Amino acid sequence: MTQNLHQMTNTELKQYISKHRNDEEEFRAALEVLMSRRDPSTQQPYPFDLADPDSEVKALLIEKLKKAE
């Protein structure tokens, strides 16, 4: 039975995921809650979700390289 995952801290969720790594349903539910807590400003688009992955990924890389200089 799934515990109330939304009330767990991130550390507790990670421990729960580790403990239930062989139970796909429990693992997936806990991972989904953990991933929903990510900061959206640090997320990068997945290339397959882009309209033109080649040029858009190149543009993202060029932008990151310019910031690093």
C-alpha positions as CSV (number, residue, x, y, z in Angstrom):
1,M,0.0,0.0,0.0
2,T,1.3,3.4,-1.0
3,Q,2.0,5.7,1.9
4,N,1.1,9.4,1.7
5,L,4.1,10.3,-0.6
6,H,3.2,13.9,-0.8
7,Q,3.8,14.4,2.9
8,M,7.3,12.8,2.8
9,T,10.5,14.9,2.6
10,N,12.8,14.5,-0.4
11,T,15.2,12.5,1.7
12,E,12.3,10.2,2.9
13,L,11.1,9.8,-0.7
14,K,14.6,8.8,-1.9
15,Q,14.8,6.2,0.9
16,Y,11.3,5.0,0.0
17,I,12.3,4.7,-3.7
18,S,15.5,2.7,-2.7
19,K,13.5,0.4,-0.5
20,H,10.8,-0.2,-3.1
21,R,13.1,-0.4,-6.2
22,N,11.7,-3.8,-7.2
23,D,8.0,-2.8,-6.8
24,E,7.4,-1.0,-10.1
25,E,4.1,0.6,-9.0
26,E,5.4,2.0,-5.7
27,F,8.7,3.1,-7.3
28,R,7.0,4.9,-10.1
29,A,4.5,6.7,-7.7
30,A,7.3,7.9,-5.4
31,L,9.5,8.9,-8.3
32,E,6.7,10.9,-9.9
33,V,6.2,12.8,-6.6
34,L,9.9,13.5,-6.3
35,M,10.2,14.7,-9.9
36,S,7.2,17.0,-9.5
37,R,9.2,18.9,-6.9
38,R,12.0,19.9,-9.2
39,D,12.6,23.6,-9.9
40,P,11.2,24.3,-13.4
41,S,13.8,27.0,-14.0
42,T,16.5,24.3,-14.1
43,Q,14.8,21.8,-16.3
44,Q,16.0,21.4,-19.9
45,P,13.7,20.4,-22.7
46,Y,13.8,16.8,-23.9
47,P,15.1,16.8,-27.5
48,F,12.3,14.6,-28.7
49,D,9.7,17.1,-27.5
50,L,11.2,19.8,-29.7
51,A,9.9,20.7,-33.1
52,D,13.3,20.8,-34.7
53,P,15.6,18.9,-32.3
54,D,18.9,19.4,-34.2
55,S,18.8,23.1,-34.6
56,E,17.2,23.8,-31.2
57,V,19.7,21.6,-29.3
58,K,22.6,23.3,-31.1
59,A,21.1,26.7,-30.2
60,L,20.8,25.6,-26.5
61,L,24.4,24.4,-26.5
62,I,25.8,27.6,-28.1
63,E,23.9,29.7,-25.5
64,K,25.4,27.6,-22.6
65,L,28.9,27.9,-24.1
66,K,28.6,31.6,-24.4
67,K,27.5,31.9,-20.8
68,A,30.5,29.8,-19.7
69,E,33.0,32.1,-21.4
